[in-house]
Amino acid sequence: MSTQAGSKSAVPHVLDIRDLCVRFRTKRGIADALDHVSLSIPKSASVGLVGESGCGKSTLMKAAIDVLAENAEVTAGSVYYHDLDLLAAPAETVRQKRWAGISMITQSALNALNPVKKVGDQIVEAIRAHRNMSRKDAWARAEEMLQLVGVDPKRAREYPHQFSGGMRQRAIIAMSLVLSPDLVLADEPTTSLDVIVQDQIFRKIRSLQEELGFSLLLVTHDLGVVIENCDRIAVMYAGQVVEEGPVDQVVNTPFHPYTLGLKNSLPRIDAVSEPIAIPGGPPDPIEMPKGCRFAPRCPFAQDACRQTKPELVSVGAGHRAACIRQAEIPGLRAEAAKIGTWAKVAVKSEEVVE
Amino acid sequence: MRRYIVRRLIHMVITLFAMMTIMFFMFRLLPGDPTMTMISSVMYPKAQEAMRAQFGLDKPLIEQYLIYLKNYSTLNFGYSFHSSREVSELLSGRIVNTLVLILPSMIVAYGLGALLGALLGWYRGGRFETSVVFVATALQAAPVFWLGMLAILLFSINLGWFPPGHLVTPGMFPDQDLRMYVSADFLHHLALPFLVHTAYQICFPLLLMRSSMLATIGEDFVEFARIKGLRERKILFGHAARNSLLPVATTIPMILSWALAGSVVIETVFSWPGLGKLMIEGVQRSDFPVVQAAFFLIAVLTIIGTFTADLLYGLLDPRIVYD
């Protein structure tokens, strides 16, 4: 595993995002969506990307497949898929890499599927956009994939509205794997489903991954999902990666106060303590805080935090965090698990509002 | 599906019956006496009486109504008060003239309008789009007769490219047989009314398709089609335009029936002997059998058009289920 994202290492990366900066032009001004984000996805690995809504997870994912919105602007950085910089490559080259190389499981299968086309046809058109295959063969392949994800292949002739939510999600998974891509991006793949179907879907994704060996970037706001499904984790806050590393290290010994806070929000089976929420909300992307972006909500923030922008530094094997007090964090973990520690911030932030 | 069609057929008959009833009484309640246009009551009151009896206008209104219903149920449209010719014969020639002008024009208007609208919506935000939208809005707001007169002034009188009216050069086809409709002379006469009508009718599908496209482009499945690596052409026509077509398709029957009923304007401007012109003549002469039959025909065409479009809509959008 590489210790420095962006540097070449022995492990080949399927996707290598380096120093990516993305801004959005909005009516209110320029929104800072991604700030020098680096993220690598090793071959056949699962990387979880967690963070609150609006922290830039989806923007990062769209950048990874080069379908950013029209008002988005990449001001720096690159997105390498193997040796190809997707942001600099000609449109047709990028088109050929989409789906055949990088596919995606979307948040809402209902919206991603065209309501007036048969599910089978929508899989077939994905195949035929990249492979020189007859309609009949492509249809057979689509049916085969539906079977693989546990959907009756006969239902390929039906329309999306005739599918249940879980089946639609399975159909999207079948579609995402139909060209055997080596990278699958999954954007909150189970948000719209109930927990039992959620579990089935993830189990299906895991077993297919073992069988087919693709890499997975799993975007979610649910730390528990990442713990269960991923090898590595990247924690995003306000457009920056604040901590990343192997899942067990990051979860057991977090070095960023935001990760500590996220960990507190996990419901625990032993029920010794209630989940603790991080008070306040993410900063306005149009007016980001000058120093550490988490400082206004951080119980351990000092004056220096509000002045200096922290850099990602190594805190363990393949484990990096962006906190200027990272050396003191091991001593603060016990305190971070107490509800009172966070309550103080809540009081403070309310005072600021007044 | 079969039950739906049967139910719709019953509805169609009821609609037609209601429309026939309204039409019958409407014309008879209007001032004017059909015999007036032929015989002056001041000069020959007896002859006028005789003519009233011959037309059956002396019978009580309700009896006339029942005779009218009975005749229509056997598709007997009677004789024209004015020319004494069979109404069905009068109409059949005129309806062909109207259809030959209106139908191709509407097909081109909707086909081209939808295509242009789709492209405008897809390549949105240019100066080209702004100017096309401006021109289309202006054209749509302009009255057809005025557009027709301008076209005659420019293309017939000033440039001399097209004849200003009529089906063919007078005297060329005294029999008005089918060969006339495929002659170069006929097409030459058709060109100008066709262009004016198409230019006017193209605006609505064009503007509607454009706004429908703008709404569809923001949908997730369009972005997803791009993520799937489909070619831009395929995303445009296979997804964005395909789905944007749905609201445009629903307007076809409505606009088509308006165009048929409104053909009177373009036919008058271009002296085009179609159904619309026949109606005007009939109303002016209180020629009830002709007017009734003409309105009946338009009603039938409208109802059939609506029905076909409803079935078409079901084919276009699988979410619509008929039961």
Interface residues (C-beta under 8 A of the other chain):
Chain A: I65 V67 R95 Q96 K97 R98 W99 A100 S103 M104 T106 S108 N111 A112 L113 N114 P115 V116 K117 K118 E125 A126 A129 H130 Y159 H161 M175
Chain B: E219 D220 F221 E223 F224 A225 R226 I227 K228 G229 L230 R231 K234 G238 H239 R242 N243 L246 L316 D317 P318 R319
